[in-house]
Amino acid sequence: MQVVQYKRHEDHLLIECTNGMIKITPYTNSIIRIRYTVEKEIGIKESLIVETNAQEPVLFSVNETDNGIKFSTSDVQIEINKQTCALTYTDSSGKVLTKEPDRGGKTLVPVEVIKSVFDENTEIQNSKNVDGARAKAIPEKHIVDRTAYHTKLEFEWSDDEAIYGLGSHEEGILNLRGTHQYLYQQNMKAVVPVFVSTKGYGILVDSYSLMTFHDDIHGSYIWTDIDSEMDFYFIHGPNFDQIVKGYRHLTGKAPLLPKWAFGYVQSKERYKSQEELISTIKEYRKRQIPLDTIVLDWMSWTGELWGQKSFDPERFPNPTKMMDDIHELNAKLMVSIWPIMNNDGPNHVEMKQKGYLLGNQATYDAFREEARDLYWKQANAGLFSHGIDAWWCDCTEPFEADWGGEVKPEPEERLRINTQESKKYLDPGFINAYSLLHSKGIYEGQRKTTETKRVVNLTRSAFAGQQKYGTISWSGDIAANWETMRNQIADGLNFCVTGNPYWTLDIGAFFVSKKAQWFWNGDYQDGCEDLGYRELYVRWLQYGTFLPMFRSHGTDTPREVWRFGEPGTVFYDTIVKFIKLRYRLLPYIYSIAGWVTHQDYTMMRTLAFDFMHDPKTYNIKDQYMFGPAFLVNPVTDPMYYKNGSIKIEDASKKRHIYLPSGTDWYDFWTDQRMFGGQHIEAPAELETMPLYVRAGSIVPFGPNIQYSSEELTEPVELKVYKGQDGSFMLYEDEGDNYNYEKGEFSTILIRWEDDKNRLVIEKRRGSYRGMKSSRELLITLVNGGEVRSVPTYSKQKVVYNGEPMSINFN
């Protein structure tokens, strides 16, 4: 494929090739859109993920060289090979970031798009499995809807280049080099078609069909199943925070979750009544264990009316009173809802009468705006109007077909049967986008109904752009074993590096015991009575303390704290210790959440975010940064008990850790200072997950509280870790509602000047209703002195009234 001619237009470069056309459009100086078609002209496409105002006026130049055409902005250059139309991407200095193979790296292969025809002769088979109600249609007719293309975008990656992203999957892969990944939505698979590179760039593929990623014997490429043309965005960083910022510029900002969403969330399968929900909250309050949210899992509805969005009047006789009682206990309620409705409940009948159901006559058509509007109307009337606080949109990839049988199907077989089931009911070019549109309907519906509650929506699936709809994605119905826990760390990191900031999991895993089905694969038949499971649960909860959402959930065994022992026992005390630590860290965590919204920050950070200069971090998949200060190192091997409460003899109580270079580190528990750039064996007794703080960090700690909005008179502690200059932006607002979008929030920049031994608290910027005019601060300086020496502390109490002040330490 050769260049025939090219033309520079006002906002793009159009290149005519011997086989098609390439359109290169700058969206910003660092974001370039590339489209390739073999049709006679570039198509008109309304993107589901890219914001309509994402394209900015950009100055760019086009110059012809002996071998190619060079497209340049102030940040990025793209050279198009005249002989093959292969693209090479460089930064402004000419340093190569990535390239297509010299022979050309863009392939389109025509394919007929087949659609099912549903009519009065279509047979519907209703069933139920562990993943909920199911309805499958058996269409008798199929038609060719149109001709589209398989697309293949190839790359030549450097040997020293690490690549991350593509969403949350179940294999525990972090660096995608030398691997492949199948990108389709499924329980335990949440697809986000974005990857980022340690060479300082990211790629967003604007496709909603089945995709595959390869860097293996078959080549290095992204393949899409059904598209009218190739369409992707090149995002230059060079660091990961800038790449994420570019991604959110394209696909939308992440709104701020309410402060309570960062507290402890208690869930299980399942609380069955109004009385049980309230009594559980009261027990937390009685024991003085912090709690913000309790969750009502499936079957809030009556009997067999699966997917009905209302309360069963027998088990929830007065839902408005129930919500008043929950709120009086300073707690919130999250309720599970499903896109699948059957058994002729009122919601189902109304959807059917309006013609808003897909071909199985059970799943509502989230791709239709009027169907989304009706879905919200039903959810509002049956649930939200009573005062519930958050949504749990379960099964947002509603067409799984492999959750049965004793043997897990092979990966290629899972791909085939699941995507075939999805393609029955959805356009084959859009099977990955259902969760995106479902989330859009919930977000827009609630925003139109009220501005007093921020949208919180826990979803089992995700897609590019979904972050703008107030979603948190969780990793699906995982099983309780050490391997699964270990894998989850990398899965969450790859999700968050795509620019979707909020990810979580079922602390303790969903399936705890082992049963006949392949997915019911936990190692603990006795649940929380098994000391082996108690150890695993404690380690999982320690890890969960440093996730964006801190949530326990699962089946087979209860999950309340007192199920794991009583006060004075190591399991109970350690669980309570970490829940209380989470609450003391809320000023730090909520500030970071403010950065996510206002500065496009990422809370849960693969090490390359902060240590791209250190290649030793590229393949570390069981350590990560939580905000700017904390190096989190979950313990992922048993040290005390095997399953069956069998004691482990003489196991090491240490965990191998790498401390990234370029900074010193403090052991959070002992304040011992250590050099970066070294491997250590860290103490890891059950009560202690290894946790390190970067030198120069300023960490705000709040008092011991029982819920996120509790106001105590105790001072906020600012703990400063000496060793290099540092800063922290303390963010505060009302904690709920959308007044922050009107500028009603405050920020306080706090700086540590290491050479001067001085902490500077700058003038408070902004204000909000209910803001304190002054506050007492306890400043604690941690001085590790020489590495491995005994730490010393200096403390000062000050009153801060919003005006600049300096605190000197001698």
N, C-alpha and C positions, 0 to 999 in steps of 0.2 A: 504494500500500500504506500503510495507516494503522494507528496503534496502536489496538487495541480495549481492552485492559486490560493491566495489569502486576502482578506480585507479587514482593515481595522475600522470598527464602528465606534460610536461614542462611548458605549459601555461594555464592549466585548470585542474579542478577536474571533473571526470565523474563518476556518480553514477548510477548503474543499480538497478532498483526497480522491484517489482513484477508486476507493471503495468507501464512500460515505463522507461525513462532515464532522469536524470537531469544533465545538464552541467553548471558548475559554472566557470566563466572566469573573472579574475581581469583585468580591463582596466587601472586603476591606483590604488594607495593604497586606494582610497576612492570611487571608482566606480566599481561595480561588475555587470556583466551580468549574468542573470539566464535564462536558456532555459529548457523547459520541453516538451517531446514528448512521445506519446504512440507507435510510430513507432519503428522499429528495430534499427534505428540510427538517430542521430541528422541531420536535413536537411541542405542543402547548401542554404543560403539566402543572397541575395544582398540587403542590407538595403537602403531604399530611404532617410533615415534621418540621419543615423550615418556615420560619416566620415570614410573613409577607413584607415586612419592613427591614429584613435582614441585609438587603443589598444597599450599600452606601455609595455615594459618588467617590470614585477612586481615580487618581492620576496614574496612568500606566503608559508604557512605551512598547513599541514593536519594532524590532530591528532584524534585518536579514543578514545572515552570515554565510560563509561559503557552504556550510553543511546543513544549516538549519535556519529556523526563525526563532528569535528570542523575545519572549513576552516578559516584561519586568514591571513590578511595582517597587516601592521603596524597600520592601522586606523580602520579596520572593522573586525568583526568576524561573521561568519554565522554557526550556529549549526543545523545539519540535524538530526531530530529524526529518530532513526533506525526503530521504529515500524510504523511510519506513513509518513515519509519523509517530515514532516512539517518543515519549516525553521524559525529560530529565529535569528534576526539581533541585534548585540550589537556593541558598540564602543570598543576601545582598552582596556578600563578599565573593560569591562563586563557589562556596563549599557545597559539594554534592550532598543532598539530604537523602534522596532515594531516586530510583529511575526504573523505567520499564526496560525490558530486554531490547537490545539494539535492533532485533528483527521486528520489533513492534509488540505491544503488550495488550492490545484491545481486540477482543473477538466477540462478534455477535452471530449467533446461530439461530435461524428461524425455527419456531415451534408453534404448533396449533394449540390454542387455549381451549380446553374442553370444559363445558359447564353442564351440570346436572339440570334436568327438567323435572320439576315436581308438580304433580297434578292430582286429581281425585283418585287415581289408581296407585299412588305411591303408598307403600306399606311402611308404617311407623312401628318400630319396636321399642317399647319403654322398658327400662331396666334400672337397677341400682347396684353400685359397687361401693368399695370403701372410699372412693373419691366422689361419691354423691350420686344423685339421680342422673340418668342418661336417657337420651332418646336418639335412636338411629333410624334414618330413612333409607329405604332401598329404592332408589330411582330406577325407573324402567327405561328412561330416555336420556340421551346426552346429545349435545350439539357442539359444533365448532363455533365458538363465540368470536374469535379473531385470531390473527397471527401476531405473535410477539416474539421475543428473543431470549435465549439463554445468553447471559453476558459473562465474560471472563476478563478480569483485569489483573494483569501479571506485574510482578515486581522483581527487582534484583536487590536483595537485602544484603547488607554487609555482615561479615562473619561476627563482628563484635557488637551487633545491633540486637537489642532486646525489644520485643513487641508484646504489648498487653492489651486486654480489652475484650470486646465482643459479648460482654454480659456475664451472667452468673450461670455456670454449668456445674456438673457434679463430679468431674474427674480430678479436681485439685490441681489443675495446670495453672501456673502463673505466667511465665515467659512462654509465649506461643511458638517460639522458634522450634523447628523440627517436629511440629505436631500438625494435626488437623482438627477442625471443629465443625460439627453440623449445626446450622443455625435455624432452628425452628422452635416454636413455643411449645413447652410441655411442662408438666409438673416436674420440678427440679431443673428446668432450663428456662432462663429469662434472657431473651435475645436483645442486644443493643448493637446495631451494625456500625460500631466505631472501634478503631484500634489506634493506639499511640505507640510511638517509637522513641527509644533513647537517643536517636539521632535528632530529635527535636521537632517532630511533626506528628500530625494525626490525620486519619482518613475517615470520613463519614460517608457511607454509601446510602444514597436515597432510594432504597428499594424496600418493598414490604413482602416480598415473596420468600420462599425457602432460599437459603444461601448456604454456601460452604466456604470454609477458609482452609487453605492448604499451604504448608511449608514442609513438604515431605518429598517422597520419591516421585510424586506426580507433578511437582513444581511448586512455585510460590505465587499464590493468587487468591482472589475473591471471585466466587462464581455465584451468579444469581439465576434463579429458575425461570421467572416470567417477568419481563420488563419490555416496555416499548422502545427503550434506548438505554445506554449506559449513562449514569448520572451520579457523580460523586463530588466531594469537597475535599480539597487539600488545605489543612490548617497548620500554619507554621507557629511554633512556640516562641523561643526554643525550649522553654521549660514546660513541664506538665501543667502547671497552674495556668499558664497562658494558653495552652491548647484547650483546656477545659473552658476557659473564658471564651475562646473562639467558638467552641461547640455550643455553648449556651447563648452566645450572640445569635447563632443561626437558629437554634431550636427552642429557645425560651429560657427565661430565668427560673430558678427554683424558688417558689414562694416560701416564706418562713412558716415552719410548723409552730404550733403553740408550745409554750414552755413545758406544759405538763407532758407533752409527747416524748420528752427526753427523760422522764422519770421512769420508775419501775412499772412494767405492765404484766399483770398476772392473768394467765389464760390456761385453759386445759380443755380437753374434749371430755365433758363439757359441763358447764353450769346449767341446770335444768329448770330453775325457777327463780322468781323474784326474791323469795326468801333466802335461797342459797347464795345468790349474788351479794345481797346486803350483809348476810351473816359472815361471809368471807371477808368483806371489807372491815367489818367490825372487829374480827379477830386480828387483822393486821394492826388496826389502831390500838387494840388492847395490848398487843405484844410490843407496840412501838417499833414496828418494822415499816420503813417508808414504803408507800404505795401511791401511785397516781391513777392507774387505769385498771379496770377489770374488763374481761372480754366475754361476750356472749356468742359462743360458736353456733354452728348450724342448728336448725330446728327451733328457732324462736317462734316459728309459725305453728299452726294447728295441724296435728296428725300427719297425714301424708301429703300435705300441700307444699311440696318441695319448691323452694324459691319464692314463696309468698312473702312479701315484705311487710309483715305486721306481727303483732304479738299474740300468742295463744292466750285467750282470756282465762283459761283455767290455771295455767302456770304463772301468768303475768296479769293478774286480775285488774291492776290499776297501774298501767305503765307510767302515766304522768306522775303519780305519787311515788312510784319506784325511782324515777329519775330525780325527783325532789329529794328523796332520802339519800340517794347516792351523792348528790351534790352537797347536801348538808354534811356528809362525811368527808367532804373535800376530795372526792374521787370522780372519775369520768367513766363512761361506758362506751365501749366499742362493740358494734354488732356486725355479725357476718351476714352478707347478702350474696346472692348468686345470680348469674345471667341466665340460668336455666330454670324454666318453670314448666311444670306439667301437672297432671291430675286435676285439671280444670278448677284450680283455685281462682279467686276473683282477679288477681293480677294476670294470670295466664289467659283467662277468658277474654279480658279486656285487650290484651296484646293480640290475641288471635282475631278478635272481631275487627281490629284496626288494620290487620294485615301486616303487623310489625314483627312476625316471627320468621326465622330462617326455615329452610326446607324440612328440618326435623320437627317443626311445629312445637318447639320447646325453648329454643334459644333465641333471645330477642336480637334484632338486627342493629347492633351498635353503630353500623356505618350509616344509618339513616338518622338525621337530626331529629325528626319527629318521634322516632322510636326512643331515642335517648331522652327526649323531653318527657315522654310518658313514663319511662322507667324512673326518672327522678320524681315525677309527680306521685307515683306509687310509693317510692321510698320515703318521700316527705310526709305523705298522709299517714302511712302506717308506722313510721319509726321516728323520723327527725322531728316531727311536730310535737312529739312527747318529750323531747329534750335530749335525745341521745347525742353523743359528742363526736363519734368517729365511725368510719366505715372499715369493714374488712371485706374487700371485694375478692372473694375466693373464686378459684377456678376460672381465672380470666383468660385461660387458653382452653376454651370449652369443648374441644373436640378430641381429647385424648382417646386412644383406642387400644392401649397395650397394658392397662392396669388390671391384669388377670393372669392366672396361670402360675405354675410353680417355678418356671425357669424364665429368667429375664431374657427377652429377645436380644439378638445381636444388634449392635448400634445401627447398622444399615437397615435391618428389618424394622427397628423402631422408627427410624426416619420414614420408611416407606409407608407403614400402616398408619402412622399418625398424620402425616401430611396428606395421604389419600383421604382420610376421614375429614380433615379440614377442608380440602378442596371440593368435597361434596357440596358444602353449604356456603362457602365463601369463594369469591373470585380468587383463582389460584395466584394471581399477582398480589394479593393482599392478606394472605393467611397469617402473617406475623404481626398485623397491626390491630387485632381485635382489642387487646388490652388498652392500647393507646386511646382508641375511640370510646371505650367503656369508661375509662378514667376521665376523659374530657366531659362526658355527660354528667358524671357525679360532681366534678369540680364546678362546672358552669352552672349547674342547677343549684348547688348550695350557695354559690356566690350571689346568684340572683335572689335567693330567698332571704339571706341575711349576711351582713358583714361583721356580726358580733362574734362568730365562731370561725376560726381558721379551718380549712378543709384538711382532714387527716384521713388518708385512704391507704390501707395496707393491701397490697395486691400481690398475687402469686406470679404474675408475669409482668413484663416491662417492654419498653421499646424506646427508641430515640425520640426525644421530645416529651416523654411522659413526665419528666421532672417538673414541668410547668403546671402540672395538675395536682400538686400537693400529695404525691404518692410516696410511699415507702414500699420497696419490694422485699419479699422474703423468699428464701431458697427452696420452699416446697416441703414435701412430706418425706423428710430424711429419716434415716434409721440410727439408733443409738449404738454406736461402736466407735472406737478410737480412730479408725481410719476415716470415717465420715467426718468426724470433728476436725481432723487434720486437714482434710480436703477443703472444708468450708472456708478456711482462712483465705486461701488463694482465690476461691470462687467469689468471695465478697470483694476482694481487692480488685479483681478484674472487672467487676460490675461498676465500682465507684470510679475507676480510672476513665470510664467512658464519658463521664460528666453527669451521670445520674448519682446524686449525692447520698441518697438514703436507702440503705440496705440492712437487712437483719435476717434472723433465722429463729428456729424453734430451739431455745435453750433446753438442752437435754434430749433433743431430737423428737420427732413426732412418734415414730414407731419404736417402742422400747423392747418388746419381746419378739420372739420368732414364731411365725405361723406359716401356713402352707404357701401363701402367695409370695412371689419373689421379692416384693418391695417391703414386706413385713419382716424386716431382717435385723431387728435389734438383738443384742446379746444377753438380755436380762429378763428372764422369765418371771422373776419375783419383783420386778420394778423397783420402787424406792425402798423396799425391804432388803434389797441386795446391796451389800456394802461396796461391791464393785461398781454398781450404778451410782451410788452416792458419790463415790470418788469422781467418776466421769461427769456427773451433774455439776459438782462443785467446780471442776476445771472448766466446764462449758460456761457456767455462770460467770466465772472470773473473766473469761474471754468476752462474754456478752456485756460485761460492765463497760467495755470500751468499743461498743458498736453504736451506730447512730440511734437505733431503737433498742431498748433493753427489755426483752420480752421472753418470758417462759411460756412454753406451750407444748402439748402433745397428748397422745392417747396412751392407753394401757395402764397408766399409773398416775396418781395425783401429783400436782406440782407445787402446792403451797409449801412455804418454807418449813413449817412444822412437820411435814411429812418426812423430812430427812433427819429428824432427831429433835431434841429439846435443848433449851439453853444449857450451856455447859458442855455440850458435845461438840466435837471438832467440825462436823459437817454443818450443823445448824449455825454455830458461831461464825464460821467462815462465810457462809452465805450472807448472813446479816452484816458482817463486816464489809463485804463488797457492795451490797446494796446501799449501805450508809456512805461508803466512799463515793459511789455514783452521785448521791445527793450533795455531798460536800463539793463535788466538782461541777455542779450545775452552773455556777457563774462562768466557769471556763467553757463548758459545753455549749451553753446558750449563746455566749459570745461568738463561738465558732459558727454556730448556726446562723447568727447574724451575718457573719462574713460570707457564708455560703450564698445567702440571698443578695447581699449588697456588693460583694466583691468577687463572686463566683468561685469561692474557695471550695476545697474538698476536705471533708472531715476525716475520712478513713483513707489512709494514704500508703500506697505501695512505696517502698523505700526510694525508688527512683524519683519520686516527687521532690524529695529534699536532698538526695545524695546521688544525683546523676553523675557527679564527678567521680564516684567510687564504683567501678564495675563489679566489685565483689558483692554489691547489694542486688545485682540484677536478677539473680536466680534464687534469692532468699524468699521463700513463699510462706513462712510461718512466723514472720515478724513484720511489723508495720508501724507507722506513725499514726497516732490519734491526735489530730491537731498539730501545732508546731512544737509541743513540748515532750510528749510521751512516746517512748519506744515500747511497744506492747509485744510481749513474748509469751503467748499461750503455751501451757503445758499440754502436750498431746500424746503422752504415753502414761500408762498406769505405773504407779510407784508403790501402792499399798495393797490393792486387792484386784484379783481377777474376778470375772463373773462367777456367781455362785458364792460370793463372800469368801473366796479362797485367798488367804493372805499371801502376799509376795514377800519372800525372804531376801534380805540384803540388796534391795534395789537402790540404785543411786537416787538421791533426792536433789539432783542438780539438773539443769537444762543447758544445753550448748547454745550459745548466743554469739552473734557477731555485733560488735559496736561500731557503727559506721564511722568512717574517718572524717576529719575536718572539724571535729569538736570533741570536747571532753563530755563525759556522761556521769550522772549521779544515780546511784541505786536509790530508788524512791523510798524504800523501807528503812535503809540505814544512813542515807545521805553520804555514803562513801563515794568519792570522786575517782573516775577511771579514765584512762586514755581511750580515745577513739581509734579505729583502725585495727582492733585486735579481737581475737576470739577468746571467749571466757566460758567457764563452767559456773553458771549462776545458781545460787541457792534457790530451791524450788519446792520446799516443804508444802504440804497441802494448804496451809494457811497463807501461802505466799506465791502468787504468780510473779515471775520476774518482770519488773517494771523499772524503766530507766528514764531519766529526765535530762534533756539536752542542756548543757551549760549555757547560761545567758537567758534561760527561760524565766518568765514571770507567770506564775500560776495563781489565779484567784481561787480561794477556797471559801465556801460559805459555811454557816453553822450546821449542826445536826438538826435536820428538819424531817417532818413526817410526810410532807407532800410539797410539791414544787412551789406553790404559792404561799406557803407559810412564812410569815414575817416575824422574825425574832430580833431582839435588840442587840444580840451579840455582833461584834465587828466582823467584817470580811477580812480574811487574812490574805495578804499578797506575799507569796513565797517566792523569793528571788534566788536563783541558783548562779552563784558567781562563776566567772570563767571567761566570759566574753560579753560584748555588748548585746543587748536584746530589747525587745519591745513587745507589748501586748495591747490590743485595742479592746477595752471592755465595752461590750454592747448591752444595752438595756432598753426595754420598752414595756408596754402594758402586759405582755405575756400571752395575749390572745387578741383577737379581732385584727382588722386590716388597717388600723390607723397608721401603722408604720409606713404604709404606701403613700401616706400624705405627709411624710416627714416627721411623724411623731415618734421619735426615738432619740436616744442619747448615746454618744460615744466618748470615751475617755482614753486618750493615748497615754500609756505608761511606758517609760523608757528607763533602761538600766545602762548607766555609763560605767563600764567596768574599771577603767583606769582611774577614774575619779571616785570610785566607791560611792556613787550617787544615784539615787532613784528620783526621776523627774516625773511628776504627774501633771500633765498639761491641762489646759482649760477644757471643761466639759463642753461638748458641742451638742446642741439640740436639746429637746425636752419632750416630755410626754405627761399625760395626766396621771397624777399619783406619784410622780417622781419625788424622791426625798431631796430636800434642799442641801442636806449635809449628811455625812456618815462617818462613823469611826472605822479606821483601818488599822489593822495590825500588820506591820511590815516585818517579815522574818527574812533575814539574809542568811543563806546557807553558804558557808565558806569551806570548801573542801580542802583549801590550802594546797599542799603538795599532794599529788595523786597518791591514793591509798593511805593518807594520813587520817587522823581522827577529825571529823568535821567540827567546826565551831559555828556558833549562832550569834547573831546580833538582832535584837528586836526593838522596834519603836512603835508606839501608838500615836496616831495623828488623827486629826479631824479634817476631813476634806469637804469643802463647801462649794466645789465647782470651779474654783480659781486655781491658777498654776501654783505648784509648790514643789520644793526640792527637799529630799531627805538625805542627809549625808551620814555615812558610816565611817568611822575612823578605824 
